[in-house]
């Protein structure tokens, strides 16, 4: 016997509507349990990312004939002929010295064995020549053990870019250091491209 034999036409319609609504509610429960992403939520950047709105200012080391842009507000220290700017996990070190000739990829490659023994965690060195506003410059990239976190006591891995500029018997070394995986391509390009001989 069929359901319609026991139910009046109007009751049958109500019955079927209830069945449809019940099945619809059951199917949507999993959808309602998932929260939609909040478009107003603050953007979470990887550790070490330099903010996009970071301001940069020109810095000229005392007695030198060049300038380079550095992030405004970073702390500055001077030691052993080098000036270092730091903020949280990133640093920029600037030093200069006299040199009888311009650096080459071969001369920088020859320094790698010494760096291997003097820099903790030194690994994956690569030497190349790149173009910057000041001219061709030798770039050494490598990885190194980062400074230990004072809270956790753990040390991550830093990615390092070391540029060696040269003009008229003077070599300037610009070393940019930050956590491996941080997206600092743009700020590091800005800094390395800003060296200007006065």
N, C-alpha and C positions, 0 to 999 in steps of 0.2 A: 504494500500500500504506500502511496506517495504522500509527502508532507502536505501538498496542496489540497488533498482530500479532507484534511482535518482543520485547515486554517482558511479563514475568509481571505479574499484577495487583499484587503487592506492590512490585515495582520501579517500576511506573508511578506508584504513589502517591508514592514517594520522589522520583522524577524531577520530578513536578509540584510537590511541596513545595519543592524546591530552586529551581525556576524562580520560584515565588511569593516566596520569601525574597530572592532576588537582586534582583528588581524592587523589592521593598519597601525594601531597603537603599539602592538607587540613588536612590529618591525622597526619602529622608530626609536625604541628605547635605547638601543646602542648608539644611535646617532646623537641623541640628546646628552649622553654621558660624556661626549668628547667636547672640550671647550675650544672655541675658535681662537686663532691667534689674535693677540691684542695689537692693533696697528699703532697704538700710542705708547707701547712698552719701550723702555730705553734699550738702545742697541748695545749688545754685549760684544766687546771686542776681545780677541785673544790677548793673553798677557804680553805686554811689551809693545803693543801697537801704539805708535805716536798719533795723537788725535789729529784729525783733518784740519782743525782750526788752530793748530799750533802756529804761533808767530815766530819769525826768525829775524835776527839782527846781525849786522856785520861785526866781526871781531878781528882786531889787528893785534897780534902779540907784541909786547913792548920791544922796541928796537928792530922790528922786522919790516920788510917791504912788501907784504902781502896781507890780504884780508880773506876771511871765510865766514859764511853765514852759519850761525849756531842758534839753537832754539832759545827763545827768550824765557828767562825765569829758571833755567837749569842751574844747578849749583856748580861753581867753578873752583878748581884746585890747580895748583902749580907745583910740579915736582920733577926733579932731574931733567930740566929743560923742556918739559912737556906741559901743556895746559889741557886739562880734562874737564869736560862738561858732562854732568850726569843727572839723570832723573829716573828714579825707580830702577828699571831693569836695563836701561839704555845708557850708552856713553859715547862721547866723541873726544878723541885725543888728538892733539895737534902738536907737532914738533918739527924743528928744522935743523939743518946742519950743512956744513960746507961739503961739497962733492966735486971731484975733479972731472967727472963726466956724468952724462945723463944715465939713469938706470935703464936696464933692458930686461926683457923677460928672463934672459939667461942669468944676469947678475942677481935678480930677485930669487930665482929658483935656487941659486947657490946658497941663499940664506936659510932655506927650508930645514936642513939638518939641525942648524943651531936652534931654530924656533921649536923644533920637535922636542928638544931636550929642555927648553926653558919655559914653555907654555903648557900648563896642565891640560891634558885632554886634546892636545893639538892633533887634528885629523883632517883628511880630505882637502889638502891644499891644491889650489888651482891658480896658475899665473897666466895673465893675459894683458893685452894692451887695449885700452878703451879711449874713446874720444870724449873730452870734456871742453868746456869753454876756454880753459887755460891751455889747451892743446892735448897732445897724446900723453897718456899717463899709464904707468904700469900698475895693474891691480892684482893683489893677492887676496884670495878668499880662502877661508878655512873655518873649522869648528874648534871650539875650546870649551873647557869646563867652566861653567858660570860660577860666580861667587855664591857661597852657600846662603840660603835663606835664613835670616837670624831667628825666625820663629820655628820653622820646621827642621832646620839643619840640613835640608836637602839641596843639592846643587844640580841644576839643569844643564842644558847645552846652549852655548852662545854661537851665533853666526857672525863672523867677522869679515869686514871689507877693509883692506888696507891699501890706500892709494899713495903712490910716490910721484910727486910733481918735481919738475926741475927747470931752473932757468939761471943762466949766467953763474954757474958754480954753486948754486944753492939748491938743496933738496928739501922739500916739505913732505912730511909723512902725515897723512890724515887717516886715522883708524876709527871706523864706525862699528860699534858692537851692540848687539841686541839678541834677545832670545830666538833660538831657532824656531821657525814657524811663524814669527810675527810678520805682519805685512807692513814693512817699512820701506818698500821699494821707492815710493815717491819722495818721502823726506830725505832718504839717503841720497837720492839722485839730486835733490835740491842742494844739499850741503856739498856734495862732491863737485857739483857743477858751478858752485859759487866762488871757488877760489879765484882770486883776482890779484895779479901782480901789480903793485903800485908803482 
